[in-house]
Amino acid sequence: MGHAKEILIVDDEVGIRELLSEILEDEGYRVALAENASEARAYRQRQQPALVLLDIWMPDTDGVTLLREWATGGQLTMPVVMMSGHGTIETAVDATKVGAFDFLEKPIGLQKLLSTIARALKNAAVQEPRRVSLAALGSSTAIRETERALEQLLAGRRPILILGEPGTGHDLAARAVAAPDAPCVALANGGRLTSNPLALIEEAREGTLYCTEIGQYSKIEQKGLAFLLPKLDKQNVTLVCTSSEALGNLAAEGKFDAALLAQLSSGTVMLPPLRKRREDIPPLIERYWREANRDEAPASLLSALPPAALTALSSAYWPGNLDHLAGFIQNLSLVRGEITTEHVKRVLGEAATPNPAPAPEITARFFELPLREAREAFERIYFEQLLGREQSNMSKVAERAGLERTHLYRKLKQLNIRFSRRTDDAA
């Protein structure tokens, strides 16, 4: 039958367990059995079934209590269908408020059983957390962590703000987040946010609204974006914004709305620059080389390069990141004859000398502010960068900032920076 999904049947009556497991096995499901809540609890500790059929009345712990326990412990990650005898219907209805998918009244009719299970499994497939692939950017640990951070934000249905130096792949990352079979409305600039923002949400319904380089938005365009934020959920729209400018600096200079930044910063993901993931450089060199020489199906550049040239490329600073590397390889593809180390070093020029990593500048505007406001503006930049760098993992942020967790939460609340305890240590 092929769809060997495992269903856990929890019921203290042996006759019901046997009957249900026979029916379900005939339909091609795998079946696990538990005769009481403690057996079901132990099973759930070990693995996650595709679905649970859970009896309400059991001698040790009733089904609704077990359901509530799973819900509060974060283990209600599969659909649960309650089974209720006469007199427990009301309880079964209450169970749907706790998170049960539906309930079946005993004696259970065959068709009703199978159609409820099919509906529950179909619904679960829709809820399945989306995977995000940034393979186009590389396969280093830093990129894997970025993928996980994006997946977490998608699962939490939060607006996503993708930051990073110019050329780190904002567009690729934003498009990797958009669901392949749903609408994606991409705005090249903020113009449409001022004329008819509600039409955008209608257009992006059940899909993605993608705003590029929001640091360049005018004040009125920023207002349009802020106006849309609370309306996204209703139409099930995921908002993805990108910026290669330091928004904290722009907010400190009064060019970017600090309240809007505070709302978006809980969904910040920082794209790592090339120099922080050097192991990605050789495979990227090879890929860009193939793309630059599409017509000639070229031999591998990596095997043709002298080792010293490859070392120079891998240890270069690449201020323009991926765009810089792609342009460089395009340039190399025009070279006729052998590519020497000297040639590589000459064309590399300024990319070969590692400048110190640019620190967020302390702008002149800081010095026009009273101390208290300047400190607050600086702290906002500091925590926005840190949340992005640590992909909103609160224990890491607290450790880097040298603060107690409770103190950190208080500080973020004070600065009006939204955060979620959900991402704690989950990464």
Secondary structure, DSSP 8 states (H G I E B T S, - for coil): -----EEEEE-S-HHHHHHHHHHHHHTT-EEEEESSHHHHHHHHHH---SEEEEES--SSS-HHHHHHHHHHTT---S-EEEEE-TT-HHHHHHHHHHT--EEEESS--HHHHHHHHHHHHHHHHHHS------TTT--SHHHHHHHHHHHHHHHTT--EEEE-STTS-HHHHHHHHS-TTS-EEEESSSHHHHH-HHHHHHHHTTSEEEE--GGG--HHHHHHHHHHGGGTGGGT-EEEEEESS-HHHHHHTTSS-HHHHHHHGGGEEE---GGG-GGGHHHHHHHHHHHHTGGG----HHHHS-HHHHHHHHHS--TTHHHHHHHHHHHHTT--S---HHHHHHHHGGGGS----------GGGGGS-HHHHHHHHHHHHHHHHHHHTTT-HHHHHHHHT--HHHHHHHHHHTT----GGGTTT-
